[in-house]
Amino acid sequence: MAKDNKFDKVINIKNRKASFQFEFVDTYVAGMVLKGTEIKSIREGKVSLTEAFCIFLDGELYVRQMHIAPYSMAASYNHVAIRDRKLLLSKKELEKLETKSQEKGLTIIPVRIFINDRGMAKMEIALGRGKKSHDKRQDLKEKDAKREIQRMAFD
C-alpha cells in the first residue's frame, strides 16, 4: 500500500505580470513567516501577487501588498488579508540583495509562491529591472511568432 502524502496537491501561484514588466537579473527562494490560517489559504490557492513588492526594513526583507484571502473554514481567529510578511533568507543573500536593490532601476519582485516537498510555503523572488515599452512590444512580437510556429507545426 502506498503511503498517502498530505502535500500531494501542487501549489504554484505565479505573478504573471512580473515577467512582462521586469527583466529578471537574479532569483532567490525565500521562506515566509506566516501566522494562523495563512498556510491553509495558501494551500487552497487563494493568494494574489499582482500588486506585491519587497522592501527592506531594519535590515530584514518584507513583502508588502500580498493578498492572502481569509480561510473560509476558520471561526473567529482568522488572519488579516494584507499585511507585511517577513521573508527568510541567509545573511549573505540579504546583504547582497540590499546593496543591489539600492542601485538605480533595480527592485525586488515576488515571482511565485509554492509549497516544497516538506510542506513549507516558499516564495521565489527576483531582482528585476523595469522594461521599457519598446522591450515589452518586442517580447509580445516574439511570443506571437512562437505561437504561429507552434500552430504551423500541428497543421
Secondary structure, 3 states (H helix, E strand, C coil): CCCCCCCCCCCEEECHHHHHHEEEEEEEEEEECCCCCHHHHHHCCCEECCCCEEEEECCEEEEECCEECCCCCCCCCCCCCECCEEEECCHHHHHHHHHHHCCCCEEEEEEEEEECCCCCEEEEEEEEEECCHHHHHHHHHHHHHHHHHHHHHHC
